[in-house]
Amino acid sequence: MPKWLIVFPLMLAQAHAPDLPLEKITLPDGFTISIYSDEVPNARQMALAPGGTLFVGSRRAGTVHAVVDSDGDYKADEVHVIAEGLTMPSGLAIHEGDLYVAAVSTILRYDDIENHLADPPEPATITDALPSDRMHGWKFIAFGPDGMLYVPVGTPCNTCERADPYATVLRMNKDGSGQEVYARGIRNTVGFDWHPMTGDLWITDNGRDNISDDPAITDNLPACELNHAPEPGLHFGYPYYHQGDTPDPEFGEGRSAEEFEKPAVLLGPHVAPLGMEFYEGEMFPESYRNHAFIAEHGSWNRREKIGYRVKLVQFDEDGMAVGQTVFAQGWLDGQEAWGRPVDVAVLPDGSMLISDDQANAIYRITYQE
């Protein structure tokens, strides 16, 4: 059973994690990366509360942390443990001052959380009826412009044919009622956001592995995707079609690419796109406004690893994706990765945070001309 702990702040006068080689990270001119916190084990999805507290979920550690910059120097000096002993509480969201935590089959709510960092309340259960499969069972959750909570359910396999709610993005009311399928054919999304001008939903998706016995084919197919879901009811192909044009060798027979929505952007084979956020801040140059940053966690099943970086996807004035470029890279050193980006979040001053579940760190990226 989960345990709910009251833990006093961990003061970070001295860092205990090994020094991280930030000098290896390359960024566009004018940008700088620094450590915001190196005391958050297995840092996954981040959620910023109105009072400035950064909440961070984990997958392996089973914990939820609250990270506080109490003196305003943009370096964390307190870390509180909000919960411990949860099942892969990777995803979380803040809504109306309450913290929502996704722990595979269960979504919990911690009320008025910023006023109870040292004495977390007993959580309310929003739902405990989601599938309990651990494979692709960890989640990224977020509240949409419609005030509903969006919750993905990944496929419980590499590739298989399963009925709803598998391979979908669900949405529900904040109390767990009114659950419905918003999008289908999504193998495993661990990140999505809404365009700030159009309000349309954009969803990252991790492509299947081992599509062929030929390693050269498996290395290069299929691409991970960024999908555009402006309305409910769309199907994006999985498990029948991948990257919009590639039939699945097991489930594609008799199906047509025209049955499904095509990806808006092909991000690369096995780059593992996770958290994403549209940039609405004031610090970065105007040319970054309303474009999306995507954390690419990196490949595990390619002979030549790729990913382990932060990508920028550009959008036009109509809110449509028109290009992509690498924004930050260097966590992959040759074929050895010392860090793996997971999520991005923008602070009120316009700087950007990046979580890293391998280096147990949260980075801050700033810009100055």
KEKE-3310 file (N, C-alpha, C; in steps of 0.2 Angstrom, whole numbers, plus 5000, padded with zeros to 4 digits):
npx = (5004:5002:5012:5010:5020:5026:5038:5052:5060:5073:5088:5098:5112:5124:5128:5124:5124:5134:5145:5139:5142:5139:5146:5146:5134:5126:5120:5109:5116:5118:5111:5111:5114:5111:5111:5096:5091:5098:5094:5083:5077:5076:5069:5054:5039:5035:5026:5021:5016:5004:5010:5024:5030:5038:5032:5037:5036:5040:5047:5054:5057:5046:5041:5034:5040:5041:5048:5057:5061:5066:5073:5073:5083:5084:5088:5085:5082:5075:5068:5054:5047:5032:5024:5027:5031:5022:5015:5025:5023:5024:5017:5010:4999:4994:4979:4968:4974:4976:4985:4987:4990:4996:4996:4999:4986:4978:4972:4977:4972:4979:4974:4975:4989:5001:5001:5003:5016:5025:5017:5009:4992:4981:4977:4964:4955:4953:4951:4952:4951:4958:4968:4980:4992:5009:5019:5021:5013:5015:5012:5008:5000:4988:4978:4966:4962:4948:4945:4946:4953:4966:4971:4983:4982:4994:4999:4999:5011:5024:5019:5002:4985:4972:4957:4948:4952:4965:4980:4976:4971:4963:4949:4943:4931:4936:4934:4934:4923:4913:4921:4929:4935:4947:4957:4963:4973:4986:5001:5010:5010:5019:5018:5010:5002:4993:4991:4994:4988:4978:4972:4972:4976:4991:5001:5014:5021:5027:5035:5034:5044:5057:5053:5056:5066:5077:5091:5095:5083:5075:5082:5079:5066:5050:5047:5046:5032:5024:5008:4993:4979:4965:4952:4940:4940:4948:4959:4975:4983:4990:4988:4990:4996:5011:5020:5012:5013:5018:5014:5010:5019:5013:4999:4995:4990:4977:4973:4972:4982:4975:4965:4968:4974:4987:5004:5009:5022:5037:5048:5059:5067:5064:5068:5061:5051:5046:5040:5032:5031:5023:5030:5028:5034:5043:5057:5065:5070:5059:5056:5055:5042:5027:5031:5035:5044:5052:5056:5067:5069:5078:5086:5085:5086:5093:5107:5115:5114:5101:5093:5091:5090:5084:5071:5066:5050:5044:5030:5018:5008:4995:4995:5000:5012:5028:5041:5057:5070:5086:5087:5094:5108:5119:5119:5121:5135:5146:5142:5138:5127:5125:5114:5096:5084:5067:5055:5049:5047:5041:5046:5039:5047:5051:5062:5067:5064:5071:5069:5078:5079:5089:5101:5096:5091:5087:5087:5090:5087:5092:5091:5101:5105)
npy = (4994:5012:5024:5038:5052:5063:5075:5084:5099:5097:5104:5112:5117:5111:5102:5085:5077:5070:5081:5088:5087:5101:5108:5101:5103:5110:5125:5137:5153:5165:5158:5150:5136:5130:5122:5119:5111:5097:5087:5079:5063:5053:5062:5067:5071:5088:5101:5117:5127:5140:5148:5146:5135:5120:5105:5088:5073:5055:5040:5027:5030:5031:5042:5058:5075:5091:5106:5120:5137:5147:5159:5166:5165:5157:5145:5129:5128:5121:5104:5095:5080:5074:5063:5045:5028:5026:5019:5021:5036:5045:5056:5072:5086:5103:5110:5123:5125:5112:5097:5084:5068:5055:5038:5025:5015:5023:5039:5052:5066:5080:5091:5109:5111:5118:5125:5115:5109:5104:5096:5085:5082:5069:5060:5062:5050:5051:5042:5025:5016:5014:5005:4993:4989:4988:4991:5004:5010:5021:5039:5055:5069:5082:5097:5103:5117:5116:5113:5100:5085:5077:5061:5049:5032:5020:5007:4990:4983:4980:4980:4977:4972:4980:4983:4999:5006:5006:5012:5026:5043:5049:5059:5068:5074:5085:5078:5065:5060:5058:5052:5049:5044:5053:5053:5041:5027:5030:5025:5027:5040:5052:5065:5081:5096:5111:5122:5139:5149:5143:5134:5120:5103:5095:5081:5070:5055:5039:5028:5011:4997:4986:4983:4975:4960:4963:4972:4985:4990:4990:5000:5012:5013:5013:5031:5042:5052:5068:5073:5080:5085:5092:5090:5079:5061:5057:5045:5039:5029:5018:5000:4998:5006:5015:5030:5036:5031:5018:5001:4990:4975:4965:4968:4976:4971:4972:4985:5003:5017:5028:5028:5033:5047:5057:5059:5075:5079:5070:5065:5057:5041:5031:5041:5044:5055:5065:5075:5090:5108:5123:5138:5153:5163:5178:5180:5173:5176:5184:5176:5163:5162:5154:5143:5125:5116:5101:5087:5075:5059:5048:5035:5017:5005:5006:5004:5015:5027:5040:5055:5061:5074:5091:5096:5109:5113:5122:5133:5140:5155:5151:5141:5129:5115:5118:5115:5109:5109:5105:5111:5110:5100:5086:5078:5065:5058:5054:5037:5036:5040:5053:5059:5061:5070:5073:5081:5098:5115:5131:5145:5159:5170:5168:5159:5142:5126:5110:5093:5078:5062:5053:5059:5064:5077:5094:5106:5124:5135:5150:5166:5179:5193)
npz = (5000:4997:5005:5015:5018:5030:5028:5032:5026:5014:5015:5004:5004:5001:4987:4984:4973:4960:4951:4936:4919:4912:4902:4891:4885:4871:4865:4856:4852:4865:4874:4890:4901:4917:4934:4942:4951:4959:4967:4965:4963:4949:4941:4933:4925:4927:4936:4938:4951:4956:4966:4964:4968:4962:4957:4955:4947:4948:4940:4943:4956:4963:4970:4974:4973:4980:4974:4980:4977:4988:4991:4979:4969:4959:4960:4967:4985:4994:4996:4997:5001:4995:4993:4995:4989:4979:4964:4950:4949:4938:4931:4933:4938:4941:4947:4950:4963:4968:4968:4956:4954:4944:4946:4938:4938:4945:4950:4960:4971:4979:4990:4990:4990:4990:5002:5011:5011:5020:5028:5020:5014:5016:5002:4990:4980:4964:4953:4952:4942:4930:4918:4925:4920:4919:4909:4899:4907:4915:4916:4908:4913:4910:4912:4901:4890:4891:4904:4907:4913:4905:4901:4896:4890:4888:4876:4882:4878:4866:4852:4849:4847:4855:4864:4868:4884:4879:4871:4869:4871:4885:4892:4906:4919:4932:4944:4940:4934:4919:4910:4894:4878:4869:4859:4848:4843:4848:4852:4864:4873:4881:4883:4880:4873:4872:4858:4860:4853:4845:4853:4850:4852:4854:4852:4858:4852:4855:4844:4838:4843:4835:4822:4812:4808:4802:4807:4802:4796:4807:4815:4808:4806:4815:4813:4828:4833:4831:4834:4828:4836:4834:4837:4845:4843:4832:4824:4825:4819:4826:4830:4817:4807:4805:4807:4797:4785:4785:4785:4798:4801:4807:4810:4800:4788:4775:4779:4777:4774:4772:4781:4793:4803:4798:4804:4810:4812:4809:4820:4821:4821:4835:4844:4856:4860:4874:4886:4882:4878:4874:4870:4879:4885:4890:4890:4881:4863:4852:4841:4846:4851:4854:4848:4850:4863:4864:4874:4871:4875:4871:4862:4865:4858:4846:4835:4833:4844:4846:4849:4866:4869:4867:4857:4845:4839:4825:4822:4811:4808:4808:4817:4813:4812:4805:4804:4811:4823:4832:4848:4861:4865:4869:4880:4876:4874:4862:4861:4874:4886:4898:4903:4902:4895:4900:4902:4900:4906:4908:4917:4927:4923:4911:4908:4905:4912:4912:4915:4921:4921:4922:4927:4938:4940:4938:4925:4921:4908:4902:4893:4887:4878)
capx = (5000:5006:5013:5010:5025:5028:5046:5055:5063:5080:5091:5103:5118:5129:5125:5127:5125:5140:5145:5136:5146:5135:5149:5145:5128:5127:5114:5110:5120:5114:5107:5115:5111:5113:5107:5091:5091:5101:5092:5076:5078:5072:5064:5050:5035:5035:5020:5022:5010:5004:5015:5031:5032:5038:5031:5040:5035:5046:5044:5057:5058:5039:5040:5033:5043:5040:5055:5056:5067:5063:5076:5072:5089:5083:5091:5081:5085:5071:5065:5050:5044:5025:5022:5032:5028:5017:5017:5027:5020:5027:5013:5006:4996:4991:4973:4964:4978:4977:4990:4984:4996:4994:5000:4997:4979:4975:4974:4975:4972:4981:4971:4978:4995:5006:5000:5004:5022:5028:5012:5004:4986:4979:4975:4957:4956:4949:4949:4956:4949:4962:4972:4985:4998:5015:5022:5018:5007:5016:5008:5009:4993:4987:4972:4966:4958:4941:4945:4945:4959:4968:4975:4984:4983:4998:4998:5003:5015:5027:5014:4997:4978:4968:4951:4948:4955:4972:4982:4971:4971:4956:4948:4938:4931:4942:4932:4935:4917:4913:4927:4928:4941:4948:4960:4965:4979:4992:5004:5012:5011:5021:5019:5006:5001:4988:4993:4992:4983:4972:4969:4972:4980:4997:5003:5020:5020:5033:5034:5035:5051:5058:5048:5059:5071:5083:5093:5095:5076:5073:5086:5077:5058:5047:5049:5042:5028:5020:5002:4989:4972:4961:4945:4940:4937:4953:4963:4982:4986:4993:4994:4990:5000:5016:5023:5008:5014:5021:5010:5013:5020:5008:4992:4993:4986:4970:4971:4975:4985:4970:4960:4970:4977:4994:5008:5011:5029:5041:5053:5065:5066:5066:5071:5057:5049:5041:5036:5032:5027:5023:5034:5024:5037:5046:5064:5068:5069:5052:5056:5053:5035:5022:5034:5035:5050:5050:5061:5068:5073:5083:5084:5088:5086:5097:5114:5118:5109:5100:5089:5095:5091:5078:5070:5061:5046:5041:5023:5016:5003:4989:4996:5002:5019:5031:5048:5060:5077:5088:5088:5099:5110:5126:5118:5124:5143:5147:5137:5136:5122:5125:5108:5091:5079:5061:5050:5051:5042:5043:5045:5036:5052:5052:5067:5065:5067:5071:5070:5082:5078:5095:5105:5092:5093:5082:5091:5087:5090:5091:5094:5103:5109)
capy = (5000:5018:5027:5046:5054:5070:5075:5091:5101:5095:5110:5111:5121:5107:5097:5078:5073:5071:5086:5086:5091:5105:5111:5097:5105:5115:5129:5143:5159:5169:5154:5147:5131:5129:5118:5122:5106:5090:5083:5076:5057:5051:5068:5066:5077:5094:5105:5123:5129:5147:5151:5146:5128:5115:5098:5083:5066:5050:5033:5022:5031:5030:5048:5065:5080:5098:5109:5127:5142:5151:5166:5169:5166:5153:5138:5126:5127:5116:5099:5091:5073:5074:5056:5040:5022:5025:5015:5025:5042:5050:5062:5076:5092:5107:5113:5126:5124:5105:5093:5078:5063:5048:5032:5020:5014:5027:5046:5055:5073:5082:5098:5115:5108:5123:5127:5109:5105:5100:5091:5084:5079:5062:5061:5059:5046:5053:5036:5019:5011:5014:4998:4992:4986:4993:4992:5010:5012:5028:5044:5062:5071:5089:5100:5106:5123:5115:5112:5093:5082:5073:5055:5044:5025:5017:5000:4986:4979:4983:4981:4973:4975:4980:4988:5005:5012:5006:5016:5031:5048:5050:5065:5067:5080:5085:5073:5058:5058:5060:5049:5048:5044:5059:5051:5034:5025:5033:5020:5029:5047:5054:5072:5084:5103:5115:5128:5145:5153:5140:5129:5113:5098:5092:5075:5066:5048:5034:5023:5004:4994:4979:4982:4970:4956:4966:4978:4991:4992:4992:5006:5017:5013:5019:5037:5044:5057:5073:5072:5086:5082:5098:5088:5072:5055:5055:5039:5040:5023:5012:4997:4996:5010:5019:5036:5038:5027:5011:4996:4986:4968:4960:4971:4981:4968:4974:4992:5008:5023:5034:5027:5036:5054:5057:5063:5082:5080:5064:5067:5053:5034:5029:5047:5044:5061:5064:5081:5096:5114:5129:5144:5159:5168:5184:5180:5171:5180:5184:5171:5157:5163:5150:5136:5120:5113:5094:5083:5068:5054:5045:5028:5011:5000:5007:5003:5021:5031:5047:5058:5063:5081:5095:5099:5115:5112:5128:5134:5146:5160:5147:5136:5122:5114:5119:5113:5107:5109:5104:5117:5108:5093:5085:5073:5059:5059:5048:5032:5035:5045:5054:5062:5060:5074:5071:5086:5105:5119:5138:5149:5165:5175:5166:5154:5136:5120:5103:5087:5073:5056:5049:5063:5066:5084:5099:5112:5130:5138:5157:5169:5186:5196)
capz = (5000:4997:5011:5014:5023:5032:5028:5033:5020:5013:5014:4999:5005:4998:4982:4985:4967:4956:4946:4929:4914:4908:4897:4885:4882:4866:4864:4852:4854:4870:4879:4895:4905:4924:4938:4946:4957:4958:4972:4963:4960:4944:4939:4926:4923:4931:4936:4942:4955:4956:4971:4962:4969:4956:4958:4951:4948:4946:4938:4947:4963:4967:4974:4972:4976:4979:4974:4981:4977:4993:4991:4972:4966:4953:4962:4973:4991:4998:4993:5001:4999:4996:4993:4993:4989:4974:4958:4945:4949:4933:4929:4938:4936:4946:4945:4956:4969:4970:4964:4954:4953:4941:4948:4933:4938:4950:4950:4967:4972:4985:4990:4993:4991:4992:5009:5015:5009:5026:5031:5015:5016:5014:4995:4988:4974:4958:4949:4953:4937:4924:4918:4930:4916:4921:4903:4896:4911:4918:4912:4908:4913:4910:4911:4895:4890:4892:4911:4908:4914:4899:4904:4891:4892:4883:4875:4887:4874:4860:4847:4850:4846:4861:4864:4872:4883:4877:4865:4868:4876:4888:4896:4911:4923:4938:4949:4938:4930:4912:4906:4887:4873:4865:4853:4847:4839:4851:4855:4870:4873:4888:4883:4875:4875:4868:4855:4864:4849:4842:4858:4847:4856:4850:4856:4856:4852:4854:4839:4840:4842:4832:4817:4807:4810:4799:4811:4798:4796:4814:4817:4805:4806:4812:4817:4833:4830:4834:4831:4829:4837:4835:4839:4847:4838:4827:4825:4822:4816:4829:4829:4810:4803:4809:4804:4792:4778:4785:4788:4803:4798:4810:4810:4794:4782:4774:4781:4772:4777:4772:4786:4799:4803:4797:4809:4808:4811:4810:4824:4820:4823:4842:4848:4862:4863:4880:4888:4877:4880:4869:4874:4879:4890:4888:4890:4874:4858:4849:4836:4849:4854:4851:4846:4855:4865:4865:4877:4868:4880:4868:4860:4868:4854:4840:4835:4834:4848:4844:4854:4872:4867:4867:4850:4844:4833:4823:4820:4807:4811:4808:4822:4810:4812:4799:4804:4818:4824:4838:4852:4866:4865:4872:4885:4873:4873:4858:4862:4881:4888:4905:4905:4897:4896:4901:4902:4899:4909:4908:4923:4925:4921:4904:4908:4904:4915:4909:4920:4918:4926:4923:4931:4944:4939:4934:4923:4920:4903:4901:4887:4887:4872)
cpx = (5004:5007:5013:5015:5025:5035:5048:5059:5070:5084:5097:5109:5123:5126:5128:5128:5132:5140:5143:5140:5142:5139:5149:5138:5129:5120:5115:5114:5115:5111:5113:5111:5115:5109:5102:5090:5094:5100:5085:5077:5073:5067:5061:5046:5035:5028:5022:5016:5010:5009:5022:5034:5032:5037:5034:5039:5041:5042:5047:5057:5051:5037:5037:5036:5041:5047:5054:5062:5064:5066:5076:5078:5089:5087:5087:5085:5081:5068:5061:5047:5036:5022:5027:5028:5023:5020:5018:5023:5023:5024:5010:5004:4993:4984:4969:4968:4979:4981:4987:4990:4993:4999:4998:4989:4975:4977:4972:4975:4974:4979:4975:4985:5001:5006:5001:5010:5025:5023:5007:4998:4985:4975:4968:4959:4951:4946:4954:4955:4952:4966:4978:4992:5004:5019:5018:5012:5008:5013:5011:5002:4993:4980:4972:4962:4951:4940:4945:4952:4961:4973:4976:4984:4987:4996:5002:5008:5020:5022:5008:4990:4974:4963:4953:4948:4963:4974:4978:4974:4964:4956:4943:4937:4936:4940:4932:4929:4918:4918:4925:4935:4941:4951:4962:4971:4986:4995:5006:5014:5013:5022:5014:5005:4996:4992:4990:4987:4977:4968:4969:4977:4985:5000:5009:5018:5026:5032:5036:5042:5051:5053:5050:5064:5078:5085:5093:5088:5074:5076:5082:5069:5055:5049:5044:5038:5026:5014:4997:4981:4967:4954:4945:4938:4942:4957:4970:4986:4988:4987:4995:4995:5005:5018:5019:5008:5017:5017:5013:5014:5015:5001:4990:4990:4979:4968:4975:4977:4980:4965:4962:4973:4984:4998:5009:5018:5032:5047:5060:5064:5069:5070:5067:5055:5044:5038:5037:5029:5028:5026:5030:5028:5040:5053:5067:5066:5061:5051:5054:5046:5031:5024:5034:5042:5048:5056:5062:5073:5078:5082:5088:5089:5089:5104:5118:5113:5108:5095:5093:5096:5084:5077:5065:5057:5043:5034:5022:5011:4997:4989:4997:5010:5022:5038:5051:5067:5079:5090:5094:5101:5117:5125:5120:5131:5145:5141:5135:5132:5123:5119:5103:5085:5072:5055:5053:5045:5045:5041:5042:5041:5054:5058:5064:5068:5066:5073:5074:5082:5084:5100:5102:5093:5087:5087:5087:5091:5088:5094:5096:5107:5116)
cpy = (5006:5021:5035:5048:5061:5071:5082:5093:5099:5101:5109:5115:5118:5102:5090:5074:5074:5077:5084:5090:5095:5108:5107:5099:5110:5118:5134:5149:5163:5165:5151:5142:5131:5124:5121:5118:5100:5086:5080:5069:5055:5056:5067:5072:5082:5098:5111:5126:5137:5151:5150:5139:5124:5108:5093:5076:5061:5044:5028:5023:5031:5036:5054:5070:5087:5102:5117:5131:5147:5158:5169:5170:5161:5146:5136:5126:5123:5111:5095:5085:5074:5067:5051:5033:5021:5021:5020:5031:5047:5056:5065:5082:5096:5110:5116:5125:5117:5102:5086:5074:5057:5043:5025:5019:5019:5035:5049:5063:5075:5090:5103:5114:5112:5125:5121:5105:5101:5095:5089:5081:5072:5064:5059:5055:5048:5047:5031:5014:5011:5007:4999:4990:4991:4995:4998:5012:5019:5033:5051:5064:5079:5091:5104:5113:5122:5113:5105:5090:5076:5067:5050:5037:5021:5010:4996:4981:4983:4985:4975:4976:4974:4985:4994:5002:5012:5010:5022:5037:5049:5057:5064:5073:5079:5080:5066:5056:5060:5057:5047:5047:5050:5057:5044:5033:5029:5028:5021:5036:5049:5062:5075:5091:5106:5121:5134:5149:5150:5136:5122:5109:5095:5087:5071:5059:5044:5029:5016:5002:4988:4978:4977:4966:4959:4972:4985:4994:4995:4999:5012:5018:5011:5025:5039:5050:5063:5074:5078:5083:5088:5096:5081:5067:5053:5049:5040:5034:5017:5007:4995:5000:5014:5025:5038:5035:5020:5006:4992:4979:4963:4962:4975:4978:4970:4981:4996:5014:5028:5033:5031:5043:5053:5061:5070:5083:5073:5067:5063:5046:5033:5035:5047:5051:5061:5071:5086:5102:5119:5135:5150:5164:5174:5184:5178:5176:5179:5178:5164:5157:5158:5144:5131:5117:5106:5090:5076:5064:5050:5037:5023:5006:5001:5006:5009:5025:5038:5049:5061:5071:5085:5098:5105:5113:5119:5128:5140:5150:5156:5142:5129:5121:5114:5117:5111:5108:5107:5110:5115:5101:5093:5080:5066:5061:5053:5043:5031:5041:5047:5058:5061:5065:5071:5076:5093:5109:5126:5141:5155:5171:5173:5161:5147:5130:5114:5098:5082:5067:5052:5052:5065:5073:5088:5105:5118:5133:5145:5160:5176:5188:5198)
cpz = (5000:5004:5010:5020:5024:5032:5028:5027:5020:5011:5009:4999:5001:4993:4984:4979:4964:4952:4939:4924:4909:4902:4890:4881:4877:4865:4859:4855:4859:4875:4884:4899:4912:4928:4942:4952:4955:4963:4971:4960:4955:4942:4932:4925:4929:4931:4941:4945:4955:4961:4970:4964:4963:4959:4953:4952:4946:4943:4942:4954:4967:4971:4971:4976:4975:4980:4975:4981:4982:4993:4984:4968:4960:4954:4968:4979:4996:4994:4998:4998:5000:4997:4992:4993:4984:4968:4952:4944:4944:4932:4934:4935:4942:4943:4951:4963:4971:4965:4963:4952:4950:4943:4944:4933:4942:4949:4957:4966:4979:4986:4993:4995:4993:4999:5014:5013:5014:5029:5025:5017:5013:5007:4994:4981:4969:4954:4951:4948:4931:4924:4922:4926:4917:4914:4900:4900:4915:4913:4913:4908:4913:4910:4905:4895:4892:4900:4912:4909:4908:4902:4898:4894:4887:4882:4879:4883:4869:4855:4848:4848:4852:4861:4869:4880:4881:4871:4864:4873:4879:4891:4900:4915:4929:4943:4947:4934:4923:4908:4899:4883:4869:4859:4853:4843:4841:4855:4863:4870:4880:4887:4878:4878:4870:4865:4858:4860:4847:4847:4855:4851:4851:4855:4853:4856:4851:4849:4842:4839:4838:4827:4812:4810:4807:4804:4808:4797:4802:4817:4814:4804:4813:4816:4822:4830:4834:4830:4833:4830:4839:4838:4841:4842:4833:4829:4822:4820:4820:4831:4821:4805:4807:4804:4798:4786:4779:4789:4793:4800:4801:4810:4804:4788:4781:4777:4777:4776:4777:4777:4792:4798:4802:4802:4806:4807:4813:4814:4824:4823:4830:4846:4855:4864:4869:4881:4883:4880:4875:4873:4873:4883:4886:4887:4884:4869:4855:4845:4839:4852:4850:4847:4852:4856:4866:4868:4874:4872:4878:4867:4864:4864:4847:4841:4836:4837:4845:4849:4860:4871:4868:4860:4850:4838:4831:4821:4816:4811:4811:4813:4819:4811:4806:4798:4811:4817:4831:4842:4857:4865:4868:4878:4882:4871:4869:4858:4869:4883:4896:4907:4900:4899:4896:4899:4902:4903:4909:4914:4922:4922:4913:4903:4908:4909:4911:4915:4916:4923:4927:4928:4937:4945:4936:4932:4921:4914:4902:4895:4889:4881:4874)
residu = (MET:PRO:LYS:TRP:LEU:ILE:VAL:PHE:PRO:LEU:MET:LEU:ALA:GLN:ALA:HIS:ALA:PRO:ASP:LEU:PRO:LEU:GLU:LYS:ILE:THR:LEU:PRO:ASP:GLY:PHE:THR:ILE:SER:ILE:TYR:SER:ASP:GLU:VAL:PRO:ASN:ALA:ARG:GLN:MET:ALA:LEU:ALA:PRO:GLY:GLY:THR:LEU:PHE:VAL:GLY:SER:ARG:ARG:ALA:GLY:THR:VAL:HIS:ALA:VAL:VAL:ASP:SER:ASP:GLY:ASP:TYR:LYS:ALA:ASP:GLU:VAL:HIS:VAL:ILE:ALA:GLU:GLY:LEU:THR:MET:PRO:SER:GLY:LEU:ALA:ILE:HIS:GLU:GLY:ASP:LEU:TYR:VAL:ALA:ALA:VAL:SER:THR:ILE:LEU:ARG:TYR:ASP:ASP:ILE:GLU:ASN:HIS:LEU:ALA:ASP:PRO:PRO:GLU:PRO:ALA:THR:ILE:THR:ASP:ALA:LEU:PRO:SER:ASP:ARG:MET:HIS:GLY:TRP:LYS:PHE:ILE:ALA:PHE:GLY:PRO:ASP:GLY:MET:LEU:TYR:VAL:PRO:VAL:GLY:THR:PRO:CYS:ASN:THR:CYS:GLU:ARG:ALA:ASP:PRO:TYR:ALA:THR:VAL:LEU:ARG:MET:ASN:LYS:ASP:GLY:SER:GLY:GLN:GLU:VAL:TYR:ALA:ARG:GLY:ILE:ARG:ASN:THR:VAL:GLY:PHE:ASP:TRP:HIS:PRO:MET:THR:GLY:ASP:LEU:TRP:ILE:THR:ASP:ASN:GLY:ARG:ASP:ASN:ILE:SER:ASP:ASP:PRO:ALA:ILE:THR:ASP:ASN:LEU:PRO:ALA:CYS:GLU:LEU:ASN:HIS:ALA:PRO:GLU:PRO:GLY:LEU:HIS:PHE:GLY:TYR:PRO:TYR:TYR:HIS:GLN:GLY:ASP:THR:PRO:ASP:PRO:GLU:PHE:GLY:GLU:GLY:ARG:SER:ALA:GLU:GLU:PHE:GLU:LYS:PRO:ALA:VAL:LEU:LEU:GLY:PRO:HIS:VAL:ALA:PRO:LEU:GLY:MET:GLU:PHE:TYR:GLU:GLY:GLU:MET:PHE:PRO:GLU:SER:TYR:ARG:ASN:HIS:ALA:PHE:ILE:ALA:GLU:HIS:GLY:SER:TRP:ASN:ARG:ARG:GLU:LYS:ILE:GLY:TYR:ARG:VAL:LYS:LEU:VAL:GLN:PHE:ASP:GLU:ASP:GLY:MET:ALA:VAL:GLY:GLN:THR:VAL:PHE:ALA:GLN:GLY:TRP:LEU:ASP:GLY:GLN:GLU:ALA:TRP:GLY:ARG:PRO:VAL:ASP:VAL:ALA:VAL:LEU:PRO:ASP:GLY:SER:MET:LEU:ILE:SER:ASP:ASP:GLN:ALA:ASN:ALA:ILE:TYR:ARG:ILE:THR:TYR:GLN:GLU)
# end
